[in-house]
Amino acid sequence: MKVRASLKALKKLPGSQVVKRKGRIYVINKQNPRFKARQG
């Protein structure tokens, strides 16, 4: 999982979901699991 300042580019990819957990914003992708990221 990558930690990034901005998730804007990742959330445009097909199959990606933006999820908020414990005050942090995550991008998870079931189609292509290597595009996992957390903001901040």
Backbone as CSV, one residue per row, in Angstrom:
resi,resn,N_x,N_y,N_z,CA_x,CA_y,CA_z,C_x,C_y,C_z
1,MET,0.835,-1.181,0.000,0.000,0.000,0.000,0.882,1.249,0.000
2,LYS,0.527,2.180,-0.855,1.278,3.428,-0.937,0.595,4.492,-0.083
3,VAL,1.395,5.359,0.502,0.879,6.516,1.217,1.112,7.726,0.336
4,ARG,0.031,8.408,-0.021,0.133,9.496,-0.990,-0.524,10.746,-0.448
5,ALA,-0.065,11.886,-0.948,-0.659,13.156,-0.547,-1.990,13.383,-1.242
6,SER,-2.139,12.844,-2.467,-3.382,13.030,-3.206,-3.775,11.714,-3.858
7,LEU,-5.067,11.376,-3.757,-5.580,10.132,-4.332,-6.372,10.380,-5.606
8,LYS,-6.268,11.598,-6.137,-7.109,11.974,-7.275,-6.856,11.090,-8.490
9,ALA,-5.590,10.780,-8.771,-5.280,9.966,-9.945,-5.730,8.520,-9.756
10,LEU,-5.653,8.015,-8.525,-6.003,6.616,-8.288,-7.502,6.368,-8.315
11,LYS,-8.294,7.368,-7.926,-9.729,7.101,-7.870,-10.376,7.107,-9.246
12,LYS,-9.642,7.544,-10.287,-10.189,7.513,-11.645,-10.036,6.149,-12.306
13,LEU,-9.199,5.288,-11.753,-8.934,3.993,-12.370,-10.163,3.102,-12.279
14,PRO,-10.362,2.204,-13.253,-11.545,1.339,-13.218,-11.505,0.385,-12.040
15,GLY,-12.634,0.266,-11.350,-12.744,-0.669,-10.242,-12.281,-0.143,-8.906
16,SER,-11.882,1.112,-8.834,-11.369,1.623,-7.563,-12.493,2.230,-6.742
17,GLN,-12.387,2.071,-5.412,-13.359,2.618,-4.481,-12.623,3.476,-3.477
18,VAL,-13.236,4.586,-3.104,-12.690,5.450,-2.066,-13.446,5.137,-0.780
19,VAL,-12.690,4.784,0.270,-13.274,4.347,1.531,-12.657,5.163,2.654
20,LYS,-13.480,5.564,3.616,-12.967,6.286,4.770,-13.013,5.364,5.976
21,ARG,-11.861,5.110,6.578,-11.765,4.244,7.749,-10.899,4.918,8.796
22,LYS,-11.446,5.041,10.003,-10.710,5.596,11.148,-10.113,6.965,10.826
23,GLY,-10.867,7.792,10.110,-10.422,9.140,9.809,-9.434,9.257,8.674
24,ARG,-9.047,8.153,8.074,-8.133,8.187,6.940,-8.884,7.780,5.681
25,ILE,-8.402,8.274,4.551,-9.053,7.978,3.277,-8.205,6.947,2.542
26,TYR,-8.854,5.863,2.110,-8.176,4.773,1.422,-8.761,4.609,0.031
27,VAL,-7.937,4.135,-0.900,-8.425,3.685,-2.198,-8.132,2.206,-2.288
28,ILE,-9.183,1.413,-2.524,-9.003,-0.026,-2.707,-9.539,-0.395,-4.076
29,ASN,-8.911,-1.390,-4.682,-9.284,-1.794,-6.034,-9.316,-3.314,-6.087
30,LYS,-10.523,-3.866,-6.251,-10.649,-5.318,-6.299,-10.165,-5.880,-7.634
31,GLN,-10.353,-5.114,-8.726,-9.931,-5.602,-10.037,-8.420,-5.690,-10.144
32,ASN,-7.746,-4.682,-9.612,-6.285,-4.626,-9.713,-5.737,-4.251,-8.336
33,PRO,-5.491,-5.242,-7.451,-5.187,-4.936,-6.063,-3.881,-4.202,-5.831
34,ARG,-3.045,-4.018,-6.857,-1.820,-3.274,-6.594,-2.061,-1.775,-6.479
35,PHE,-3.241,-1.306,-6.831,-3.567,0.111,-6.685,-4.262,0.353,-5.354
36,LYS,-3.567,0.030,-4.267,-4.093,0.338,-2.940,-3.305,1.523,-2.398
37,ALA,-4.009,2.472,-1.795,-3.312,3.651,-1.283,-4.064,4.238,-0.106
38,ARG,-3.311,5.011,0.685,-3.870,5.720,1.823,-3.422,7.161,1.735
39,GLN,-4.286,8.076,2.144,-3.932,9.486,2.083,-3.457,9.966,3.444
40,GLY,-2.353,10.728,3.444,-1.857,11.358,4.658,-1.016,10.460,5.545
